[in-house]
Amino acid sequence: MAVSEVKLGLKERFLKVYANLPLNLRKEIILVLDKEPITWNVVYLEVSNNTEKGSQILKKLEELKII
């Protein structure tokens, strides 16, 4: 991992990955949380609104090494 990536927070890392995704991939499910399918677009909305669910999702995406 590059030094610049270490300094980025989870939200910034997610936004960097999200910005580089093709539009059609953003509708795909990347995670199931509490038996709910979560797409890239859902994560973006939750993270943008600084919700508790958004924080949970970011932590899970980090654990899975997606971000």
C-alpha positions, 0 to 999 in steps of 0.5 A, a space after each residue: 500500500 502506498 504511503 498516500 493511501 495509508 493517510 486516507 480515511 475510509 471515506 476518502 478511500 471509498 470515494 476514490 474507488 467509487 469514482 473510478 468504477 464504471 457506471 454499470 458496476 455501481 448497481 452491483 451488490 458488493 456486500 450483504 449487511 444484516 441480510 440486506 444486499 448493498 450496492 455501490 450506489 447504496 454505499 455512496 448514499 450512506 457514506 455521503 450522508 454520514 450515517 451509522 450504517 455508512 460507517 458499518 459498511 466502510 469498516 466491512 469493506 475495509 475488512 474485505 479489502 475492497 477499499 
